[in-house]
């Protein structure tokens, strides 16, 4: 109805009940009643042809790449569906077909194609539950971890990209954190961790797609950027917990790999948790955790986008430090005592964003061999 109202010409052809049915509109107003045409045989389907209204729309020329991106997304969300995009404006005519038998699991591979993943195959599970109103709720979840320090989660409701998330996202996040903590505790992997892993810890390096199909969804507004249906949170959480726990039970090595990454994130956060200052050794530990390249024996250099987790860890390093900025951390090791001292420009950098390098208290003394082990770990 929206496309119809915003089109100066709109034609619909329907093949149903053995016949062809047609009707034309202009700006949402029918130009004639629905007309029955010739026989269609066993053919079924609908074809819509429209031309945007230039008195309403500023741009009326379709961008091929934009259409291709959205249609590819729809093919991912509906496994087995074939969508063909043909641009007859081009010479020669350009055509592209989208078909993914793996559905959102292949979507995950597409999103992670340029990343180093922790496990080759994405984790995938699905579930269907009855709704109180008699309808059905179908949930599909696919996820894969990589060695980055940020997370990417796409959520969809009835093929609509809910950019602000909603109850399906909340249910997934809660269940993900719970599953990893329960499995890790049962497997005896949390011996050196005082508290359970946080949501930030378990989402570090995560790429996930959550797609729900709801018979009567409730959205925040007409733009449908956020799903509000309250029952979806509980059901998504249940499907996620059961599906992920079942996967971990069947694949212990992959579960261990994922939980180890979450534990490393937790340890890095714990380094400076609750402090308003950052010691030079803290910076060194964080650099090692984030595999910042050691240029020589005394210099740590980060010449890439600043990871969100590192920004959160370094005391007050936050969005006031522009992403993409070049951050150079210089650590000068006292060769006699094995202590680390931050370069003056590091102190200036931290102070600029509201943190402070500890100056008055003595630096923590460390065994030089442990320092070398950290350096070796960072090099690897």
C-alpha positions, 0 to 999 in steps of 0.5 A, spaced: 500 500 500 505 504 501 509 503 494 502 504 491 501 510 494 508 513 492 507 511 485 505 515 479 503 508 475 502 501 479 500 495 475 499 488 479 498 481 475 496 475 479 496 468 477 491 464 481 485 459 480 488 458 473 487 465 471 491 471 470 488 477 474 490 485 473 489 491 476 492 498 475 493 504 480 495 511 480 498 514 486 494 509 490 487 510 486 485 504 482 484 506 475 479 500 473 476 494 477 480 487 478 480 484 471 480 477 469 484 475 463 486 469 460 488 462 463 494 461 466 494 454 467 498 451 473 502 458 474 502 461 480 505 468 483 504 475 483 508 481 479 508 488 481 510 493 476 511 501 478 514 507 477 515 512 483 512 519 483 517 524 481 512 529 485 514 526 492 520 522 491 527 526 490 530 520 487 527 516 482 533 512 479 534 505 482 541 504 484 543 497 482 548 495 488 542 498 493 537 493 490 542 487 490 544 488 497 537 488 500 535 482 495 541 478 497 539 479 505 532 476 503 535 470 500 539 469 506 533 470 511 529 465 506 533 459 505 532 455 499 529 461 496 531 464 489 531 471 487 533 474 480 535 481 479 536 483 472 538 490 470 535 492 463 538 499 463 545 496 462 548 494 455 549 488 456 543 486 460 546 485 467 543 479 471 544 476 478 541 470 482 541 470 489 540 463 492 542 460 499 541 453 501 544 454 508 540 461 509 543 465 515 549 460 516 551 462 509 550 470 511 555 469 517 560 466 512 559 472 508 559 477 514 566 474 516 569 472 509 575 477 511 576 475 518 580 470 522 574 465 525 575 461 531 571 455 528 570 454 521 562 452 520 558 457 523 553 455 529 546 454 527 540 452 531 532 454 530 526 452 534 518 453 533 513 455 539 506 456 539 504 463 541 498 465 546 494 467 540 494 461 537 500 463 532 507 460 531 513 463 532 519 461 528 526 463 531 533 462 527 540 463 530 547 463 527 553 465 530 561 465 529 566 467 533 573 471 530 579 474 533 577 481 533 574 485 539 568 487 537 561 484 536 556 484 530 549 482 531 544 483 526 536 482 528 530 481 523 523 480 524 519 477 519 525 479 514 525 486 517 531 489 519 530 491 526 536 496 527 535 498 534 534 490 536 528 489 541 526 483 545 529 478 540 536 481 541 535 481 549 533 474 549 539 472 545 544 476 549 541 474 556 541 466 553 548 467 550 551 469 557 548 464 561 550 458 556 557 460 556 557 461 564 554 455 565 558 451 561 564 454 563 563 452 570 561 445 569 567 444 565 571 447 570 574 452 566 573 458 571 578 456 576 582 463 576 575 467 575 572 470 581 566 472 577 561 470 572 563 472 565 559 479 563 555 480 556 561 484 554 566 478 555 562 473 551 560 477 545 567 479 544 569 477 537 562 475 535 558 475 529 551 473 529 544 473 526 537 472 529 531 472 525 524 471 527 518 470 524 512 472 528 504 471 526 502 478 529 509 482 531 509 488 535 514 494 533 516 500 536 513 505 530 511 505 523 519 504 521 519 498 525 526 499 527 525 495 534 521 489 536 517 489 542 513 483 542 514 481 550 513 473 549 519 473 544 524 475 549 523 468 553 522 464 547 528 466 543 532 465 550 529 458 551 531 456 544 538 460 544 540 456 551 538 449 548 541 450 541 547 453 544 548 448 550 547 442 545 552 444 540 557 445 546 556 438 549 557 435 542 563 440 540 567 441 546 574 443 543 570 449 539 566 451 546 573 451 549 576 455 544 570 460 545 570 460 552 577 461 552 577 468 548 571 470 553 576 469 559 581 473 556 577 478 555 575 478 562 582 478 565 584 484 561 578 488 563 579 485 571 586 488 570 584 495 571 577 494 574 575 499 579 581 504 578 581 511 576 588 510 573 592 506 569 599 503 570 604 502 565 604 495 566 597 495 565 598 498 558 603 493 557 598 487 559 592 490 555 597 491 549 599 483 549 592 481 550 590 485 544 596 482 540 599 489 538 605 488 534 612 489 538 616 493 533 622 493 538 624 491 545 621 497 548 616 499 543 608 497 542 605 500 536 598 500 534 596 502 527 589 500 526 582 502 529 582 502 536 578 496 539 572 498 543 574 493 548 581 496 549 578 503 549 573 501 555 579 497 558 584 503 559 581 507 564 577 513 561 579 511 554 572 512 551 569 515 545 572 522 546 578 518 543 577 518 535 576 511 532 582 510 527 587 515 531 594 512 531 596 510 538 603 509 540 604 506 546 612 506 548 614 502 554 621 503 557 623 497 561 628 498 567 633 493 565 635 492 572 628 492 576 624 489 570 619 495 571 615 498 565 615 506 565 610 509 560 612 515 555 610 522 556 606 522 550 602 516 553 601 520 560 598 526 555 594 521 551 590 518 557 590 525 561 586 528 555 581 523 555 580 523 563 585 518 565 591 518 569 598 514 569 599 512 576 606 516 578 606 517 586 606 509 587 611 505 586 611 501 579 609 493 580 615 489 580 615 484 575 620 478 574 624 480 567 622 473 565 615 474 565 615 480 562 619 477 556 614 471 556 608 477 555 612 480 549 613 473 546 605 472 547 604 479 544 609 477 538 605 470 537 
